[in-house]
């Protein structure tokens, strides 16, 4: 087993005149939860899109399990075991919860019956078991986020990219969700998550990367980065650290 | 096997008709209705299940019709071989259109417009090239022998048409029950989410348009044998592209019997219009237009959706509570 399941090397991405990602490098340790935090517009979702293959980087490399996957389309990365959730949930709106999850299960299951059965199990593991037949379009925000997670889990990923799965949830829903995510690493899944909810980052992440204006400005444990003056400035404005 | 019972039931019911009546008017109506149902079932696979709305299924229909006609007339090839050659040629056009459209990432109305353009280009080309008979069209020689795929009576034609429709229903039902169909629906619902889950959306869409074209192409070959004449406006004209999408949309796109239901509705409407207006040219198309607006506006899930809503009132309530 490789020590770092995901390695991002010198990745840059430019949108016209805006340098959204500026030579970002980091590693995601196998079996751990790494959080990518940063103020709005820092480039977190762009970086996620590059790692999952939805956006090509202008420069740099993405290595997964030792292989260079920079040029691979999203579906090939999924087959290798990279799953992502979307910050803005992307359900198959016309399908039921079970059918939504089964689309993910089909990656490993050819037969429809087997995929639906596997979907049942995944749904139960994220506490969606009572809503199997509900149309995805009718779910609450909290349930949609769970569905997003369930679908990603259905492909049996080794690396899970969670893009703000807790955003929009209320504190009690977040408290319910945190153990679900922690349970995943117990089963050996490596997680890279972006998150605004610091309560969750503190509870979950073993390693934190702070992204601001497309650059990684700090990295380390939650305690390390929380007291880092550069991080405080990035969030609260220049001079704030001296207050 | 349970999943195929509705198909078997419907096909058996339709197969009985010639034992009840051999009226040419009835059989002719049923044959042309089933023809539209077959054309539309091809569209339904790609458009109804896959969400890729083609406006140019005439490209597949016409290519198949011309292929089988030209092979017989110019090269003396057997009509039954022509049937397979036509289906092959039609699906080849489907694959080519698919590669060009999906490779370049065309979605939604852009895809629709490009498929329409393909059909129109083929129509114009076939109306001027010698091999298709240019403006005169191609006439298949009358040869009323079963070996030549021509029959004295309409009954064998009817059964052959019904067999083709039955095969298309079985194909679509099989797709519904396996990974391919699930992937197709996933692409319709959300293409980005689909590729994030490991679906090669290009490959699935390409397979869908090729199969879709093959089904519609089978109808094109049958048309040539049944009417023994085709020209550019028949083969590649917008009428067939419109029927191809109208039938399944009216019936309830993305459901197994959509095209069959819809074909009966629009064909019946067409006959009524003819009776009322005594053949004012183009008026049936006006009526179709109103029907399409009414369906999209009032019953977006088509006749199948209306029926489901009628029979499943309680379960909808349950959903509301859940």
Interface residues (C-beta under 8 A of the other chain):
Chain A: X52 X54 X73 X74 X75 X78 X79 X83 X84 X86 X90 X91 X92 X93 X94 X95 X99 X102 X103 X104 X106 X107 X109 X110 X111 X112 X115 X131 X133 X134 X135 X138 X151 X152 X154 X155
Chain B: X177 X178 X179 X182 X183 X185 X186 X188 X189 X190 X192 X193 X194 X195 X196 X197 X198 X199 X200 X201 X319 X322
